[in-house]
């Protein structure tokens, strides 16, 4: 999650919307829909209230890495 957060911050653009979309696309190979963007945006805002910068993005990374679409099941 920390590595994903670092990559999002480095390569994802300058704004939160761009970074959220980039991270989501890395993990799911598709763009997030409006509801997914809203939920991730609220999560990021909540985490920023408790933590600064990369720590907040690490929480977002944890969520992205735990999406059913990311986890491969056989």
N, C-alpha and C positions, 0 to 999 in steps of 0.2 A: 504494500500500500504506500509506503514511503517512496519507493522508486517510481511508482505510477504518479504520485503527487509531484515529484521533482520533474518528471517528464512533462506533465500537464503544464506546470509553471514555466518550464523552459520553452516548450514547443507549441503550446496551445493558444498563443495570441496574448493580447493585453487585457481584454475584458473578461469578466466572469462568465458571461453567456458563451463566448467563444471557447473558453477553457472547459466549461462544463460539456459543451457539445463535442469538443475534441476528445476528452476523456471517455465520454460515453461511446463515441465512435471507435476508439481504440479497443474497447472491451466488448462491443457488440457488433461491430461492422455495419452499424446503421446510425442515422441521426436520431436523437431523442424526439419524441412527440411533445406536444405542449404540456401535457400532464407530467411527463417525466422531467422536463425542464423545470417546471414549477416545484416539484418535490425536491429535486437536487438543489435548486436555488434556495429553498427554505432551509434545507439541511446545512448548506454552506453558511448562510446567515446565522443560524443557530450556533454552529461551531465557532464562527468568528467572534461571537459574543463571549465564548469561553476561552478560546485559544487564538493565537495570532498566526498569520501567514501559512507556512507549510504544514503546520499541525492541523489546521482546519481542512486543508486540501487532502491530508492523509486520511481523515475521517471520510471524506467523499470517495477517495480511492478505495477504502475498505468496503464501502457500500457497492461500488461498481464491481469490485472483484467478487462480491457475493451474490450478484444477480444470477438468477437461473439461466439466463442467456449466456453468461460467461462460463459457468460450470458445465463441463461436458459429462453427461451421464450415459451409461450404456445399459 
